Amino acid sequence: MASGKTVIVTGASQGIGAAIVQAFLDRGYNVVATSRSVSKAGFTASSNLALVDGDIGQATTAEKVAKTAVDKFGSIHHLVNNAGIFSAKPFTDYTADDFHRLIATNVAGFIFITQLAVKQMLSQGNGGSVTTITASLADNPIAGLPASIPMITKGGLNAITASLASEYAKQNIRFNAVAPGTVETPLHKDTPGDFMKTLSPMGTVSDAKDIADAVIYLTEARHVTGEVLHVDGGAHVGRW
Ligand SMILES: NC(=O)c1ccc[n+]([C@@H]2O[C@H](COP(=O)([O-])OP(=O)(O)OC[C@H]3O[C@@H](n4cnc5c(N)ncnc54)[C@H](OP(=O)(O)O)[C@@H]3O)[C@@H](O)[C@H]2O)c1
């Protein structure tokens, strides 16, 4: 039990992010939860939960979130980069606007807050961790589910996870990723359930808690860094 540590969770209003927030609260963490509309989601701010609204692709939101963590809880020990958008379509159908939105949320939304969290962890001098939600599709494309441009962002996040794990190993700041397959969340509200079950060899669909459990493991796994943990019913192991 890591009671009293502070964690920032992005994309916290629903789906995987909301499950991650709840999992950390249940384990006694102080949590700064952020998304564009998190103050209107099901959470109530309290002595161990701060809610910060804002677009994570904007540097000003990252500044507000980091400042809230330090002002309210005095520290940042862990960061979970969960905010992300996704759309599946043929490569030639992606528009310039799709590309810019994906880069803003999935990539800039990682960079700004991670820079501030790492700076704070360095100033505290006792390590920390950054866990990022990527996607199993980044290294295991599935025929019939084309998602080429979103996977530039998710593959890039897996790559920077390895780079930063190396760069900050001596300072004991760990960087890991969780790569989900298909997860039952509002992101898939229009995806037929029977189709979702075909997307892994196990023939089952993850729920948000499966991903939150993996995030908790990596946050507390003091000797694990540079890892991409697939929670995908075996989708990354190949053809089925
Ligand atoms: N569900 C899956 O099958 C699946 C599979 C692989 C990977 N993932 C990844 O897992 C993560 C969470 O997915 P999910 O299924 O829980 O998605 P979701 O239900 O669509 O939730 C996405 C969350 O991100 C927030 N968000 C979106 N754009 C934002 C922005 N510009 N600034 C700040 N917050 C923003 C949303 O809150 P607001 O609307 O309040 O901003 C929401 O809380 C994503 O990174 C996704 O790519 C999901």
The ligand as an ORCA input file, in Angstrom:
! r2SCAN-3c Opt
* xyz 0 1
  N     -10.943      1.236    -25.360
  C     -10.053      0.545    -26.068
  O     -10.378     -0.486    -26.677
  C      -8.604      0.996    -26.115
  C      -7.686      0.155    -26.772
  C      -6.351      0.527    -26.832
  C      -5.940      1.723    -26.262
  N      -6.849      2.519    -25.639
  C      -6.362      3.767    -25.060
  O      -6.752      3.899    -23.718
  C      -6.920      5.267    -23.394
  C      -8.286      5.491    -22.778
  O      -9.262      4.997    -23.689
  P     -10.807      4.826    -23.322
  O     -11.284      3.638    -24.061
  O     -11.022      4.920    -21.863
  O     -11.368      6.124    -24.080
  P     -12.615      7.076    -23.805
  O     -13.694      6.313    -23.107
  O     -12.900      7.731    -25.113
  O     -11.994      8.149    -22.785
  C     -10.991      9.025    -23.214
  C     -10.641      9.964    -22.093
  O      -9.668     10.918    -22.581
  C     -10.157     12.231    -22.349
  N      -9.709     13.108    -23.430
  C      -9.917     12.951    -24.753
  N      -9.389     13.984    -25.434
  C      -8.812     14.806    -24.507
  C      -8.113     16.033    -24.578
  N      -7.885     16.655    -25.753
  N      -7.669     16.601    -23.429
  C      -7.903     15.994    -22.229
  N      -8.559     14.825    -22.107
  C      -9.012     14.245    -23.242
  C     -11.667     12.118    -22.255
  O     -12.231     13.078    -21.385
  P     -12.903     14.487    -21.838
  O     -13.850     14.179    -22.935
  O     -13.537     14.973    -20.569
  O     -11.742     15.326    -22.251
  C     -11.816     10.743    -21.583
  O     -11.705     10.878    -20.175
  C      -6.687      6.046    -24.687
  O      -5.362      6.526    -24.737
  C      -6.925      4.995    -25.752
  O      -6.231      5.259    -26.961
  C      -8.173      2.189    -25.549
*
